[in-house]
Amino acid sequence: MDSNTLDRKKTALVVIDLQKGIVSMPTKPYSTSEVVKNSAILAKKFRESNMPVFLVHVYSDVETSLHPLNDSGQMRRGDMPQDWHEFVPELERSRNDIIITKKQWGAFYGTDLDLQLRRRKIDTIVLCGIATKYGVESTARFAYEYGYQQIFPEDAMSDLSEESHKDSVEFVLKRIGLVRKTEEILKWII
């Protein structure tokens, strides 16, 4: 992978948790509407370029949700509204998009994401979504360990706090991939 171009045959977009229940939360440093807008622009460009788009959402019910012992008491227990897991309409989901349903923060563990990427001979992923520290970073760490090249559109992800977003970007994502703005990544698709 050249740092100024993306190989259309080997690169996929992976969008994490842009679903109704998650985009309803306030995020920083970018609002959820900014993240959705930039992710939707990327998805449109990838589709127009015949590059795969993976839409990942988290969905579990009372029986399948994780129930870890924890000190925060903030883990969901599967009692979300009925449309909580539905993708936001701005993504303009295509029938060719690959849908990945996960039950935890990261998109690799317990899903067929790795298998679906490898079957398509994908070795590079553009990874975006909400929240930077949780869904994006957890997925990115697995992708790094599996040997994928990664590009992170920093303005197509956000978190519950600006500090958390910045911490992930500066101390994790920049060590395992390239962090760029959406506009720059769009120029790499030629």
PEQUICOR-V484799 format. One record per residue. N is the residue number from 0. RES is the residue in three letters. OMEGA is omega as a letter, one per 20 degrees, with the letter a starting at -180 (none if undefined). BURIAL is # if it has 16 or more other C-alpha atoms within 10 Angstrom, else .. Layout:
BEGIN
n=(N/N)
res=(RES/RES)
omega=(OMEGA/OMEGA)
burial=(BURIAL/BURIAL)
END
This chain:
BEGIN
n=(0/1/2/3/4/5/6/7/8/9/10/11/12/13/14/15/16/17/18/19/20/21/22/23/24/25/26/27/28/29/30/31/32/33/34/35/36/37/38/39/40/41/42/43/44/45/46/47/48/49/50/51/52/53/54/55/56/57/58/59/60/61/62/63/64/65/66/67/68/69/70/71/72/73/74/75/76/77/78/79/80/81/82/83/84/85/86/87/88/89/90/91/92/93/94/95/96/97/98/99/100/101/102/103/104/105/106/107/108/109/110/111/112/113/114/115/116/117/118/119/120/121/122/123/124/125/126/127/128/129/130/131/132/133/134/135/136/137/138/139/140/141/142/143/144/145/146/147/148/149/150/151/152/153/154/155/156/157/158/159/160/161/162/163/164/165/166/167/168/169/170/171/172/173/174/175/176/177/178/179/180/181/182/183/184/185/186/187/188/189)
res=(MET/ASP/SER/ASN/THR/LEU/ASP/ARG/LYS/LYS/THR/ALA/LEU/VAL/VAL/ILE/ASP/LEU/GLN/LYS/GLY/ILE/VAL/SER/MET/PRO/THR/LYS/PRO/TYR/SER/THR/SER/GLU/VAL/VAL/LYS/ASN/SER/ALA/ILE/LEU/ALA/LYS/LYS/PHE/ARG/GLU/SER/ASN/MET/PRO/VAL/PHE/LEU/VAL/HIS/VAL/TYR/SER/ASP/VAL/GLU/THR/SER/LEU/HIS/PRO/LEU/ASN/ASP/SER/GLY/GLN/MET/ARG/ARG/GLY/ASP/MET/PRO/GLN/ASP/TRP/HIS/GLU/PHE/VAL/PRO/GLU/LEU/GLU/ARG/SER/ARG/ASN/ASP/ILE/ILE/ILE/THR/LYS/LYS/GLN/TRP/GLY/ALA/PHE/TYR/GLY/THR/ASP/LEU/ASP/LEU/GLN/LEU/ARG/ARG/ARG/LYS/ILE/ASP/THR/ILE/VAL/LEU/CYS/GLY/ILE/ALA/THR/LYS/TYR/GLY/VAL/GLU/SER/THR/ALA/ARG/PHE/ALA/TYR/GLU/TYR/GLY/TYR/GLN/GLN/ILE/PHE/PRO/GLU/ASP/ALA/MET/SER/ASP/LEU/SER/GLU/GLU/SER/HIS/LYS/ASP/SER/VAL/GLU/PHE/VAL/LEU/LYS/ARG/ILE/GLY/LEU/VAL/ARG/LYS/THR/GLU/GLU/ILE/LEU/LYS/TRP/ILE/ILE)
omega=(r/a/r/r/r/r/a/a/a/a/r/r/r/a/a/r/r/a/a/a/a/a/r/r/r/r/r/j/r/r/r/r/r/a/r/a/a/r/r/r/r/a/r/a/r/r/r/a/a/r/a/r/r/r/a/r/r/r/r/r/a/a/a/r/r/a/a/r/a/a/a/a/a/r/r/r/r/a/a/r/a/a/a/a/a/r/r/a/a/r/a/a/r/r/r/r/r/a/r/r/a/a/a/a/a/a/a/a/r/r/r/a/a/r/a/r/a/r/r/a/r/r/a/r/r/a/a/r/a/j/a/a/a/a/a/a/r/r/a/a/r/a/r/a/r/r/r/r/a/r/a/r/a/r/r/r/r/a/r/r/r/a/a/r/a/r/r/a/a/a/r/a/r/r/a/r/r/r/a/r/a/a/r/a/r/r/r/r/a/none)
burial=(./././././#/#/#/./#/#/#/#/#/#/#/#/#/#/#/#/#/#/./././#/#/#/#/#/#/./#/#/#/#/#/#/#/#/#/#/#/#/#/#/./././#/#/#/#/#/#/#/#/#/#/././././#/././././././././././././././././././#/#/#/#/#/././#/./#/./././#/#/#/#/#/#/#/#/#/#/#/#/././././#/#/././#/././././#/#/#/#/#/#/#/#/#/#/#/#/#/#/#/#/#/#/#/#/#/#/././././#/#/#/#/#/#/#/#/#/#/#/#/#/#/././#/#/#/./#/#/./././#/././#/#/#/#/././#/././#/#/././#/.)
END
